[in-house]
């Protein structure tokens, strides 16, 4: 379909559907992260030391990342075989059910060791759902978009991350201000999880109204590939490695600024939780237009060039991020969070379009999803854990900062390598069965 024959209204409707759905999914994913750093340690791991409880809470947070590649594989296969729309509806419902059940889960005091076991299982389901969400939302947006605006429209599902972050932090902030700390820790934390049931109904109403992309419809008529993932691993494995590298630093610094900051500020610095959550909230609000702007620019500047620029800027920020946090000054902490989130925006926004370009349509869902989800484990899941361990080791803040610099530069290298592969092999090659 040429740019002239594309329906601008349909393109905008699909972009909105991707934005709404991913925002709800990331709201669900982030409220778990907030609960993990604020209430889960005493509620589900009360029999251990403070450090062990914190690491255990982070570990349950990381478990969701472990399940994400599995979700990427399963839903990627289904998305390449039966369509993007059907998988997006399924992932949204799955995430909503798991999140609502977490809100109803008894604590350790009520059912003992079964409580953290069930918490981990539901977190696995969350990870499984979000593992399939990202690839489908990105691809249906990119595949509907005109060729000259794929980075811009591909950034709409990427906006789901800061918007989900805004919504989750806002409701935690409101609840913390509206009720005593003891009430919030006892039962108030459940309200954001239960709210997911209502949000999912809104997301379903929006998503059920969109059409499948014309690119996928054409491929399905020609005959779907039996095992898309097998073709990806056999013939496009370098692109998978590029995706892992690219998303390692992007997700790593993102989760450090969004969740680690709150945990470190409250536990290590004994700062009040509310202003830390407010900092993350305000930064995320301003991040939304920035992502749109740099993504629109990336359509002119080049995807990999924009991502590399963001990688270098973020590496500079990574060098001072932890020292600024350790200062204990709320002003300097705000500077650290803002610099980390905003410097990484040129990486995050255009990365969706570049990931999509690496694969032909018939295996695109599987390929893009696996690279992103594995990168999210290496970066997003492990960065808070590795940073905590490095800060407690003889390497201290210098070693932890060096680690953050390394993973952010890795993102730029991944984008450069992906761009070279795309230029050499082309993005519209037929997949090898």
N, C-alpha and C positions, 0 to 999 in steps of 0.2 A: 504494500500500500504506500503510495507516494505522499509527500507532505500535503499536496493540494487536496487529496481526497480524504485525508484524515478528519475526523470530526473533532473540532476543538472542544466541544461540549463533552464528548465522551472521554477525551483525554483528561480533562479537568475532573470529571466524575470519578474516573479510575484513580487519579492521584489523590483525591479526597478520601476514597474508600481505603486506599493503602495507608494514608495518614491516620485515619480514625482507628483502623484495626490495629496497626502497629503501636499506636499510642496506648491503646488499652492493654495490649500484650506487655509492653514495657512498663506500664503502670503496675501490672501484676508482678512482673519480675523484680521491679525496684522496691516495691513495698516489702517484699521478702528481705531484700538487702538492708533496708532501714530497720526492720524488726530484728534482723540478725545482729545488728550492731547496737541495738538499744534494749531489747527485752528478752531475746531468745536465750541468752546465756543463763540468767537466773530462773527462767520459766521451764527450760527443757534440759539444762545441764547444771543443776544446783549442787551437785556433789563433788565438784572439782574446783581447783584454784581459779583465781581471776584470769590469769594468762591462759590456762588450759581451756577455760570456758569460752574465752574470746576466740581462741583458735578453733575450738569445736564449732562455735557459731559460724565462723568464716568457712569452716569445712562444709557445713551444710549448705552454705551459700554457694560454694564451689561445686558441690554435687550437681547442682542444676546445670552447670557448664559441661559436666561429664556426659549428661544425657543429651546435650544439644547436637553433637554430631550424629547420634543415633536418630534423632528427629530429622536432622538434615538428610540423612540417607533414606529413611522411610518415606518422608513426605517429598523429598526430591525425586525419588523413583515414581511415586504416584503423580506428582506434578508434571513430570516429563511424559508420563503415560496417559493420564486422564485429564489433566488440565490444572491450571494455576488456581482458578476460582474455587473448585471443590476442595482443594487442600487448604486454602485460606479460611474457608468456613469451618473446616474440621479443627484446624489449629486453634482458632479463636474459642470454640466451644470447649475444647480440651483444657486450655489454659484457664478459662473461667471456672470450670468445675473444680479443678485442682486448687485454685486460689480460694474459692469459697469454702472448700473443705478445710483448708488450713485455718480459716477464721473460726471454724467449729471444733477444732482439735483440742482435746483435753491436754493439760500440761502434765509434767512429771509428778507433781503433787497428787494428781488424780489417778493416773494409771501407771505410774512408775516408768520403767525403761521402755515400755511400748510407745510412750509419747515421742521421744526423739526418733525412734524407728519409723513411726508413721510420718513424722515431719520430713525425714529424709526421703521417704517414698513419694510423698506429694511434691517435694522439691524436684525429684527426678521427673515427675510428670510435667511440671512446669517447664523444665529444661527441654524435655522432649517436644513440647508444643512450640516453644519459641524457636527451637532448632529448625522446625519446618516453616515457621512464619516468615522469617526474614527473606529467604530466597524467593518465595512466592510473591510477597508484597513488592519486593524490588523489581522482579522480572515483569510482573503484569504492568507495572508503572512504566518501566523502560521500554517494553515491547509495544505499548500503546503510543509512546511519545514520538514526535518527529525526530529524524536522525540528528538534526542540528541542536536539539534541546534535550538530549537523553540524560546528560548530567543534571540538568535542572529538575526534570520530572522524576529522575531516579533518586533525587534527594528528599522527595516527599515522605517515603517510608522511613528514611533516615531521621527525619524530624520527629518520628515517633519516640526516639530515645530521649531527647531533651524534654518533649512534651510529657512523656510518661514520668520523667524525673520531676518535672514541675508539679504534676498532679499528685504524685506520691508524697513528695516533700510538703506540699501545701496542706494536704489532709492530715499528715502527721503533726505539722506545726499548729494547725487549728485545734486538733484534739488535745495536744499537749498544753495549749493555752486555756482550753475550755474545761479541763478537769484536773483534779489533783494528780500528782505524779504517781501515787500509789494506785489510784483507780485506773490510770492509763496502763501501768505495768501489769495490772491484774486482768482487766478485761477490755479496756479502751483500744488496745492495739488490734483487737479483732475487727473493729468497724471497717478499716480500709480494705481488709480482705473480703468481708461480706458485701461491700459495695460493688465488687467485681461482677456479681451476678447481674446487677442492673446495667452496668457498662457493656457487658457482653451482648445483651439484647439490643442495645443501640448499635453496636458494631455489626451485628448480624443484619439488621435492617438496612444498613448502608451497603454491606458487601453483597448481599443477595441481589442488588439492583444493577450490578455491573456485568459487562460482557467479557467473554474470553478474548485474549489478544489475537489479532489476525495472523500474526506470525505463527503462533502455536496451532491455530486452526488449520493453517496450510500444511504444517508438518504432520498433524494428526491424519489429515486426509491422505497424505502420502504413505502413511503407515508408521506407527510409533515404534521406537526401538525397544527390543525385549528387555535388555539390561543396560539402562543408561549409565549406571555407576561403573559397571565393568568397562565400558568404553572410556569413561573418564580416567579411570586408574591405568588403563592399558595405553591409551594414546594421548592423554592430556595431563599426565601427572606433573610435569613442570608447572603448569598453570595452577594446580592445586597447591604446590609448594609456594608459589608466588602469593596466592591468596592467604595462606597461613602466615607468611611473613608480613604481608601488608596489614592484616587485621590484628596481629599480635600487639604492636605498639598502640594502635588506635584504641582498642578495647582496654588495654592495660592502663594507659594514662586516664582514660575516661572513668573507669571504676575507681581508680585511686582518688580522683577529684570528687567523685559523686558519693562514694560510700566510705572509703578508708578515712577520709578527712573527718567525718563525723565520729567514727569509732576512736581515732587517735586523739581527737580533741577532747572527747568526753572521758576516755579511760586513762590516757597518758598525761594529759594536761589538766584534767579536772575542770574543763570549761563547761558552761551550761549548753545543753543540747539545742535549745531553740534558736539562738543566733547562728549556730553552725548550719542548721537546716535552712534558715533564712538565706544565708550566703549562697548555698547550693541552688536554692530556688531562684534567686534574682539572677545569678549567673546563667542558669538554664534559659530563663525568659529572654535574655539578650542574645543567647546563642542561636535561637531559632532564625531571626532574620539574617544573622551572619552566615549560617549554613546555606540559606537560599541564595545569598549574594555571591558567595564564593563558588557555589555550584553552577550558577548561571554564568559566572566568569570562566569556569573550567571548560564550558562548551567552546569558548573562544581561545583560551590560553593553552588548552591541552590537559587531559586528565592526569597523566603521570607527572607533568610539570607542576601542576597545582598540589598534588599529593606530596611530592618531594619537598616543595617549599614549606608545606605544613609540617613535614617530618623534621626538617632542620629547625624550624621555629620551636617546635615542641621539645626537641632535644635540649635547646637552650633553656627552656622553662624547666625541664626535668632536673637540670643541674642545681636549681635553687628551690625547687618545689618543697622538698623535705626540710631544708633549713628554715624556710619561711613558716612552715607548719610548726616546727619546733620552737619558734620564737614565742609562741603563746599569745601573740597579739592578734585580736580578731581582725584588725585592719590588714595585717600582713597575710593572714590566712585567707582573707577574701581576695587579696591580690594573687595568691598562689592558685586558688581554685579558678578564678577568672582567667588567668594566664594559661593554665593547663587546658581548660575546656575550649577557650577561644582559639588558642594556637593550633589545636588539633582539628578545628572545624574544616580547614582546607583538606585535611586527610579524610575525614568522615563523610562529608557531603558527596564528593565525586567518586568515592570508592565503590559505590553500588554500580554505577555505570561501567567502570573499568572491570569489575568482577564479571559483569554480564558479557562484556565484549570478548572475554577470554574463551568463550565456548559458543558453538553453534546451537541453534534453538532447541534441537531435539535432546540435548544433554545438558542444557544450560542450568536448569534448576538443581540437578544433582551436583554439578561441578561447582557452581558458585556457593551453594550451601555448605558443602564439605569444607572448602577452603576457609570460609568465614567462621564456621563453627569450631573447627580445630584451632584457628587463630585466637578465637575468644577464650579457649581453654588456656593456651600458652600465655596469653596476655591477661584478659579480664579475670579469670578464675585464680590464676597463680600470683599475679602481681601483689595483691594485698597480703597474701600468705608469705611470699618470699621477702617482701619489704619488712613485715613484722619480724621474721626470723633474722634478717640481715641487721636490723636495728638492734636486736638483742645479742648479736655476735660481736667479736672483736672488730670486724670491719665497720660496724656502726653506720652512721649517716652517710659517710663517703661511699661505702660499698653499696648501700641501698640506692643512692643517687646514681652511681655508675650503672647499676642494673636498669634503672628507668631510662637513662640516656641510651643504653644499648638497644632496648626493645623499640624505642621510638625511631631510631635511625634504621632499624630493621624494616620498618614499614615503608620508608622511602625506597630502600633497596628492592623490596618486593614489588612496589609499583613500577620502578624502572624496568625490572626484569619482565614483568607482565606486559608492559608496553612494547618491549623488544619482541616478545613472542607474538603479540597481536600483529605488529607490523610485518613480521617475517612470514607468518602463516595465514594471516587474514582471519576475520571473525565470522565469515559466512561460509566457511568450508563445510561440506557435509561431514557429519560424524562418521567414523569408521565403525561398523557394526561388529 
